[in-house]
Amino acid sequence: MKRQKRDLFLDLHEKLSRPDMQTGRTLLREQINGLDDAIGMRRWKSDDYQKAVSAIAMFDILGLYVEERFIKRSLVFKEWGWLYADVYFHARYVIQDRRNHGRDPWLHFQRLGEKALAKYPVPTVNSAGDPLHAEAPRDGGASLWHTSAERSSHRC
């Protein structure tokens, strides 16, 4: 069983390391700093949007594997923690855009993303005190959840 979990992690690690996944994560981190950015990318840069959404979907699978205990969260955070938090910080706007259209996607990504963000906070100002990103939700992203019970009911 331990070997199967290791192989599963290595397979997912390899998929997450593919150039298309790296591109999607970079697009999220560098171009999505607010809801308007997410809407604009969806409307005007559909190829970039699909790459970004694919990266989110792959992190959602990683979140599912952690929730189902196929992979240990500590191992995921050791290898991907700071990046998972940073991607989630920006992807929240894509998620909110989807939610505004009646969808509630990538729940595994959201749950693990909240935990990653708590452990690996994303800087919001530079050394001079200037904002690095559009203002994030003051509730730390909790507004993305329907209820606090939903947020805490999962064991990832």
N, C-alpha and C positions, 0 to 999 in steps of 0.2 A: 504494500500500500504506500509506504514511504517513497519508494522508487517511482510509483505512478504519479504521486503528487509532485515530485521533483521534475519528472518529464513534462507534466502539464504546465508547471511554472516555466520551464525552459522554452517550451513551445510558444506559450503566450508572450514571454519575454522577446523571443525572436520576432513574432508578429508585431509587437509594439515598437520594435526597433526598425521596422521597414521604412524606407524613405517616404512613402506616401503617408504613413502615420506620423512621422516626424514633421512633414509639411503641414498636415492638418493641425497638429499641436502648435506649431509655430504661428500659423495663421490666427488661431484663437488667442494666443498670448500677445501677439504683436498688433493685431488689427481689431480685436473686440474688447473695447474698454467701456462699453455702455450699451444700453438697449438699442439706441439709434444705430450703432455700429452693426449689431446683429441683424437688425431689420435691413439695413443697407446692403450687407453682404448677401443676405437671402434674396433680395430683389435684384441686385445689379451685378453680383459676382457669383453666379450659381455654381461654377466649377470650384471656386474657393470654398463656398459654403458646403458643398458636398464633401470636400476633403476634411473640413473642420468637423462636420457631423460624423463622418466615418471615424475620426479620432475619438470623438465622444463615445460613439457606440462601442469601440474596442475597450475603452476604459470602463464602460458599463458592464461588459463581459467580465473584466477583471474584478469589478465590484461584486458581481454575482458569484464568482468563484470564491471570493473572500466570505461572503455571506453564507454560502453553502459549506464552508470550511474545506473546500478542495485545496485551497492555498492559505497559508497563514498571513494574517494582516501584517504582523511584524516583518515578515519577509518582503511583502509588497512595499511597505513603507521604507524598508532599508534600501531597496533598489529604486523605487519610483515615488516615494512619499512627497518630496518637495515639488517634483514636477506634477504629480497628481493634484496637489493643492493649487499650484499656479494655474494649471489648465482649468480646474474647476472654478477658480476665482473668475476667470473670463467667460467660461462656458455658461455660467449662471444666466448671462444675458440671452444667450441662445435658448436656454431652457425657458426663460420667462417669455420670450417671443413665441415659442411653441405653446406655452400655457395660455397666452393671450388668444390663441386660435383654437382653444379647446382640447389641447393634447397635454399629457403629463408624462413626458418621456424620460427614459434613462434613470429610473428610480434607484437602481443599484449604484450608479455613478454618483447620484446626489447624496446618498447616505454615506458612502465611503468618502466622498469629497468633503462633506462637513467634518468628518473625523480627521482627514488629512489637513484641512485648513486650520483646525484647532491645534494640531501638532506642528504644522509648518506654516505659520502666518505669512501671508504675502505682504511685503512692504507696500504701503500706500503713499509714502512721501520719500523724496530723496534726502540727501544729507543737508540740503539747504532748506528743507521743509516744504518744497514744492510738490504738489500732487503728481503722482505717477500715473494714475488712472482716473477715470470718471468715478464719482462717488459711489461706493458700494452700498448696498442696503445696510442701514444702521443696525439691523437685527442680526448681522453676521450671516445672512442668507436664509434665516429661518422663515422668511416670507415665502420662500419657494415651497414650503411644506404646507399641506392642508391643516394639519394639527400637530401639536407637540407630541402627542401619543404616537402618531405615525412615524415621526422622526426618531423617537427613542425605542420603538418596538422591534427594531431590527438589530441583530447581533454582530454586524460586520466590524 
